Amino acid sequence: MRILYIASDTKALGGIQQYNRKFLDSLRARGDEVVLVELKGGGFLAKARFIVKCFIQGVRHRPDLTVCAHVNYAPFGLFMKKWFGQDYIVCTHGIDVWEVRGALRRKALQEADLITTVAEFTRDKIVRQLPEVRDRIYLLYNCVDGARFVPKVKSPALIKRYGLEGKKAIFTIARLLTIEGYKGYDRVIKAMPQILRAVPNAVYLLSGEGDDMPRVQKLVHEMGLEDKVIMTGYVPEEEMVDHYNLADVFIMPSKAEGAPAVFVEALACGIPVIAGNKDGSATPLMGGELGLLIDPESVDEIVAAIINILTGKVRKELLDRDFLRRKVLEKFGLDRFPQRVDEMFNRIEVEEKK
């Protein structure tokens, strides 16, 4: 097929960008002819150039299918369908479609040949708003490279770097952005005094960077937790797996996620996981089969979940590294993504024949 793929900068950091790279790899592996148009940078001129390029490539290549990699690009797919009869799909990820605003976006979702999303939670959010699209939603889950994310012994170099000898490490990695304060890392910090009363050798390892760092550092200082909360800053790709493997438990008590890749990455490393129960985080945890789901706004529940894992007071499967890895790869392994892409295209072809 000739496919026009419209996305934000696919080389940038972030879960959606990572998802796009996997999607593109799967399309090219199928032998599809892919024309990629990317929005790089912000500002009016960058957006204007992007829109013009989309139209030029759409008219020049007359694709069999347009992939709108975010709901923001769905109106272009609608335009191509109305003017040239070209099919299009819209990829959705989470909070971007929990409340679909604007008549044009709603119309573009209603007219899409297929809508992909990464979690049942988001699928249900879309259906409640646009019940007519129920049968055109396809779950294309985030996946993890099981050859890269593997269980390992704790890195002696990182233990020395962060002073973790003899410590129980609670780990979060996230973008520390003011606009993404819903990820809940500040609530883990607020939980630390209670956790330390039960597990005195616990430390919180918080990785990532962004404009929220000064506020978080101030909170740590105000609570007198400088030696118990370690902010590592940016983690380079080559150290990512070793950082996961430092953890005795991974937690991100977010309340506005689609289906974060960090959970399947941690699970593939065999690390016990805690997630919130108010968003799409339940999908990578398979509804609680692979980790603890808690109220992300409750510091008390965060405290109890962390203590229970660090003291072994949970189901034995949740502490079994082999079990966690095997189960997450069965459903979310990297090999499953291209398989589901093929299944998606088969579904589109079936719908066309009807």
C-alpha positions as CSV (number, residue, x, y, z in Angstrom):
1,M,0.0,0.0,0.0
2,R,1.0,3.6,-0.4
3,I,0.7,5.2,3.0
4,L,0.9,8.9,4.0
5,Y,2.0,9.0,7.6
6,I,1.4,12.3,9.4
7,A,3.1,12.8,12.8
8,S,5.0,15.0,15.1
9,D,8.8,14.7,15.1
10,T,9.4,10.9,15.3
11,K,13.0,11.3,16.5
12,A,12.0,13.3,19.6
13,L,11.7,11.8,23.1
14,G,8.4,10.7,24.4
15,G,6.0,7.8,24.4
16,I,4.0,8.9,21.4
17,Q,7.1,9.4,19.3
18,Q,8.4,6.0,20.4
19,Y,5.0,4.5,19.4
20,N,5.2,6.1,16.0
21,R,8.7,4.7,15.3
22,K,7.4,1.2,16.1
23,F,4.4,1.7,13.8
24,L,6.6,3.0,11.0
25,D,9.0,0.1,11.3
26,S,6.0,-2.3,11.1
27,L,4.6,-0.7,8.0
28,R,8.0,-0.8,6.2
29,A,8.5,-4.4,7.2
30,R,5.2,-5.2,5.5
31,G,6.6,-3.7,2.3
32,D,4.3,-0.7,2.3
33,E,5.5,2.5,0.6
34,V,5.5,5.1,3.4
35,V,5.7,8.8,2.9
36,L,6.4,10.5,6.2
37,V,5.4,14.1,6.9
38,E,6.5,15.4,10.3
39,L,5.8,18.5,12.4
40,K,9.1,19.7,13.7
41,G,9.3,22.6,16.0
42,G,6.6,25.0,17.2
43,G,5.3,28.3,16.1
44,F,3.1,29.5,13.3
45,L,5.7,29.1,10.4
46,A,6.5,25.5,11.4
47,K,2.9,24.6,11.5
48,A,2.1,26.4,8.2
49,R,5.0,24.5,6.4
50,F,3.7,21.3,7.9
51,I,0.2,21.8,6.6
52,V,1.3,22.8,3.2
53,K,3.6,19.7,3.0
54,C,0.7,17.4,4.0
55,F,-1.4,18.7,1.2
56,I,1.4,18.5,-1.4
57,Q,2.3,14.9,-0.5
58,G,-1.3,13.9,-0.3
59,V,-2.1,15.2,-3.8
60,R,1.2,14.1,-5.3
61,H,1.2,10.5,-4.0
62,R,-2.6,9.9,-3.7
63,P,-2.0,7.4,-0.9
64,D,-4.2,4.3,-0.4
65,L,-4.3,5.2,3.2
66,T,-3.5,8.2,5.4
67,V,-2.3,7.5,9.0
68,C,-3.1,10.5,11.2
69,A,-0.8,9.7,14.2
70,H,-2.6,12.1,16.5
71,V,-6.2,13.3,16.7
72,N,-4.9,16.8,15.9
73,Y,-4.1,15.6,12.4
74,A,-7.4,13.9,11.9
75,P,-9.1,16.8,10.0
76,F,-6.5,16.4,7.2
77,G,-7.5,12.8,6.9
78,L,-11.2,13.9,6.6
79,F,-10.2,16.4,3.9
80,M,-8.4,13.7,1.9
81,K,-11.4,11.4,2.1
82,K,-13.9,14.1,1.1
83,W,-11.9,15.4,-1.8
84,F,-10.1,12.3,-3.1
85,G,-11.9,9.4,-1.5
86,Q,-8.8,8.2,0.4
87,D,-9.2,6.1,3.5
88,Y,-7.7,7.2,6.7
89,I,-7.1,6.0,10.3
90,V,-6.6,8.1,13.4
91,C,-4.2,7.0,16.2
92,T,-5.2,8.1,19.7
93,H,-3.2,7.7,22.8
94,G,-5.0,8.8,26.0
95,I,-5.8,12.2,27.3
96,D,-5.9,13.6,23.8
97,V,-9.3,12.0,23.2
98,W,-10.8,11.7,26.7
99,E,-12.7,14.9,25.9
100,V,-12.9,15.5,22.1
101,R,-13.3,19.2,21.6
102,G,-14.2,20.9,18.4
103,A,-16.8,19.9,15.8
104,L,-14.1,19.3,13.1
105,R,-12.2,16.8,15.3
106,R,-15.4,15.0,16.3
107,K,-16.4,14.8,12.6
108,A,-13.0,13.5,11.6
109,L,-13.2,10.7,14.2
110,Q,-16.7,9.9,13.1
111,E,-15.7,9.6,9.5
112,A,-12.4,7.7,10.1
113,D,-12.2,4.2,8.6
114,L,-10.5,3.0,11.8
115,I,-9.4,4.6,15.1
116,T,-6.5,3.0,17.0
117,T,-5.9,3.4,20.7
118,V,-3.6,1.9,23.3
119,A,-5.9,1.0,26.2
120,E,-9.4,-0.2,26.9
121,F,-9.9,2.8,29.2
122,T,-9.4,5.2,26.3
123,R,-11.5,3.1,23.9
124,D,-14.4,3.3,26.4
125,K,-13.9,7.1,26.8
126,I,-14.2,7.5,23.0
127,V,-17.3,5.3,22.7
128,R,-19.1,7.2,25.5
129,Q,-18.6,10.4,23.4
130,L,-19.1,8.9,19.9
131,P,-21.0,5.6,20.2
132,E,-21.3,5.3,16.5
133,V,-17.5,4.5,16.2
134,R,-17.6,1.6,18.6
135,D,-17.0,-1.1,15.9
136,R,-14.2,0.9,14.2
137,I,-11.9,1.2,17.2
138,Y,-8.8,-1.1,17.2
139,L,-6.5,-1.7,20.2
140,L,-2.9,-1.3,19.0
141,Y,-1.1,-1.7,22.3
142,N,2.3,-0.2,23.3
143,C,4.9,-2.9,23.1
144,V,8.4,-3.5,24.6
145,D,11.6,-4.8,23.2
146,G,12.2,-7.9,25.3
147,A,15.7,-8.3,23.9
148,R,16.7,-5.0,25.3
149,F,14.7,-4.7,28.5
150,V,15.9,-7.7,30.5
151,P,16.4,-8.6,34.2
152,K,19.9,-7.8,35.3
153,V,21.9,-7.6,38.6
154,K,22.0,-4.1,40.0
155,S,24.8,-2.1,38.4
156,P,27.7,-1.6,40.9
157,A,28.6,1.6,39.1
158,L,25.1,3.1,39.6
159,I,24.9,1.8,43.1
160,K,28.0,3.8,43.8
161,R,26.9,6.8,41.9
162,Y,23.7,7.2,43.9
163,G,24.8,5.7,47.2
164,L,22.4,2.8,47.1
165,E,24.4,0.2,48.9
166,G,22.1,-1.7,51.2
167,K,19.1,0.4,50.1
168,K,15.6,-0.5,48.9
169,A,15.0,1.5,45.7
170,I,11.6,2.9,44.7
171,F,11.9,4.1,41.1
172,T,10.1,6.5,38.8
173,I,11.2,7.8,35.4
174,A,9.1,10.5,33.8
175,R,9.2,13.9,32.2
176,L,9.2,16.3,35.1
177,L,7.0,18.9,33.4
178,T,4.5,21.3,35.0
179,I,1.9,20.4,32.5
180,E,2.4,16.7,33.4
181,G,2.1,17.1,37.1
182,Y,-0.6,14.4,37.0
183,K,2.1,11.7,37.0
184,G,2.1,11.7,40.8
185,Y,5.9,11.7,41.6
186,D,5.2,14.5,44.2
187,R,2.7,12.2,46.0
188,V,5.4,9.5,46.3
189,I,7.7,12.1,47.9
190,K,4.9,13.0,50.3
191,A,4.5,9.3,51.1
192,M,8.2,8.8,52.0
193,P,8.1,9.7,55.7
194,Q,5.5,7.0,56.3
195,I,7.3,4.5,54.1
196,L,10.6,5.2,56.0
197,R,8.9,4.3,59.3
198,A,8.2,0.8,58.0
199,V,11.2,0.5,55.7
200,P,14.1,2.7,57.0
201,N,16.5,1.8,54.2
202,A,14.1,2.9,51.5
203,V,15.1,5.6,49.0
204,Y,13.2,7.2,46.1
205,L,15.0,7.4,42.8
206,L,13.3,9.9,40.6
207,S,14.7,10.2,37.0
208,G,13.8,12.7,34.4
209,E,14.1,16.4,33.7
210,G,11.8,19.4,32.9
211,D,10.5,22.7,34.2
212,D,8.9,21.1,37.3
213,M,12.3,20.2,38.8
214,P,12.7,23.4,40.9
215,R,9.3,22.8,42.5
216,V,10.1,19.1,43.2
217,Q,13.5,20.0,44.7
218,K,11.8,22.6,46.9
219,L,9.4,20.0,48.1
220,V,12.2,17.6,48.9
221,H,14.0,20.3,50.9
222,E,10.9,21.4,52.8
223,M,10.3,17.8,53.9
224,G,13.9,17.2,54.9
225,L,14.3,14.3,52.5
226,E,17.5,15.3,50.7
227,D,19.2,12.0,51.6
228,K,16.1,9.9,50.8
229,V,15.0,11.3,47.5
230,I,17.6,11.1,44.7
231,M,16.9,13.1,41.6
232,T,19.1,11.7,38.8
233,G,18.1,14.1,36.0
234,Y,18.2,12.8,32.4
235,V,18.9,9.1,31.9
236,P,20.7,8.3,28.7
237,E,19.3,5.5,26.6
238,E,22.3,3.3,27.2
239,E,21.7,3.4,30.9
240,M,18.0,3.0,30.9
241,V,17.8,-0.8,31.5
242,D,20.4,-0.6,34.3
243,H,18.3,2.1,36.0
244,Y,15.1,-0.1,35.8
245,N,17.1,-2.9,37.3
246,L,18.2,-0.8,40.3
247,A,14.5,-0.8,41.4
248,D,12.9,-2.9,44.0
249,V,9.6,-1.4,42.9
250,F,8.6,0.8,40.0
251,I,5.8,3.3,40.6
252,M,4.0,6.0,38.6
253,P,0.7,6.9,40.3
254,S,-0.6,8.9,37.4
255,K,-4.2,9.8,36.7
256,A,-4.0,10.8,33.0
257,E,-2.1,8.2,31.1
258,G,-3.0,6.3,27.9
259,A,-0.9,3.1,28.5
260,P,2.6,4.2,29.5
261,A,5.5,2.3,28.0
262,V,7.5,2.6,31.3
263,F,5.3,0.0,32.9
264,V,5.9,-2.7,30.2
265,E,9.6,-1.8,30.2
266,A,9.8,-2.2,34.0
267,L,7.8,-5.5,33.9
268,A,10.1,-6.9,31.1
269,C,13.0,-6.3,33.5
270,G,11.0,-8.3,36.1
271,I,10.4,-5.3,38.4
272,P,7.3,-5.2,40.6
273,V,5.0,-2.3,39.5
274,I,2.5,0.1,41.1
275,A,0.1,2.2,38.9
276,G,-3.0,4.3,39.2
277,N,-6.5,3.0,38.6
278,K,-8.0,6.1,37.1
279,D,-6.6,6.0,33.6
280,G,-5.1,3.6,31.0
281,S,-2.4,2.3,33.3
282,A,-4.5,-0.8,34.0
283,T,-3.8,-2.1,30.5
284,P,0.0,-2.7,30.8
285,L,-0.7,-4.2,34.2
286,M,-3.3,-6.5,32.7
287,G,-6.0,-5.3,35.1
288,G,-3.9,-5.9,38.2
289,E,-2.6,-9.3,37.2
290,L,0.9,-8.0,36.9
291,G,1.0,-5.3,39.5
292,L,-0.9,-3.2,42.1
293,L,-3.5,-0.7,41.0
294,I,-4.2,2.0,43.5
295,D,-6.0,5.3,43.8
296,P,-3.3,7.6,42.5
297,E,-4.5,10.6,44.5
298,S,-4.3,8.7,47.8
299,V,-1.0,9.1,49.6
300,D,-2.1,6.4,52.1
301,E,-2.7,3.9,49.3
302,I,0.7,4.8,47.8
303,V,2.3,4.2,51.2
304,A,0.6,0.8,51.7
305,A,1.4,-0.5,48.2
306,I,5.1,0.4,48.4
307,I,5.5,-1.0,51.9
308,N,3.7,-4.2,50.9
309,I,5.9,-4.8,48.0
310,L,9.1,-3.9,49.8
311,T,8.2,-6.2,52.7
312,G,6.9,-9.1,50.5
313,K,3.3,-8.8,51.6
314,V,1.8,-9.3,48.2
315,R,0.9,-12.2,45.9
316,K,4.2,-14.1,45.2
317,E,3.7,-13.7,41.5
318,L,4.1,-10.0,41.8
319,L,7.6,-10.5,43.1
320,D,8.5,-13.3,40.6
321,R,10.8,-11.7,38.0
322,D,10.4,-14.6,35.6
323,F,6.6,-14.5,35.8
324,L,6.4,-10.8,35.3
325,R,8.6,-10.8,32.3
326,R,7.0,-13.9,30.7
327,K,3.5,-12.6,31.0
328,V,4.2,-9.0,29.8
329,L,6.1,-10.3,26.7
330,E,3.3,-12.7,25.9
331,K,0.9,-9.8,25.3
332,F,3.1,-6.7,24.8
333,G,6.3,-8.2,23.3
334,L,7.8,-6.3,20.3
335,D,6.9,-9.2,18.0
336,R,3.2,-8.7,18.8
337,F,3.1,-5.1,17.4
338,P,3.6,-6.0,13.7
339,Q,1.2,-8.9,14.1
340,R,-1.5,-6.5,15.4
341,V,-0.7,-4.1,12.6
342,D,-1.3,-6.9,10.1
343,E,-4.5,-7.8,11.8
344,M,-5.6,-4.1,11.7
345,F,-5.0,-4.0,7.9
346,N,-6.9,-7.2,7.4
347,R,-9.8,-5.6,9.3
348,I,-9.7,-2.5,7.1
349,E,-9.8,-4.7,4.0
350,V,-12.7,-6.7,5.3
351,E,-14.7,-3.5,6.0
352,E,-14.0,-2.3,2.5
353,K,-15.4,-5.5,1.0
354,K,-18.7,-5.2,2.9
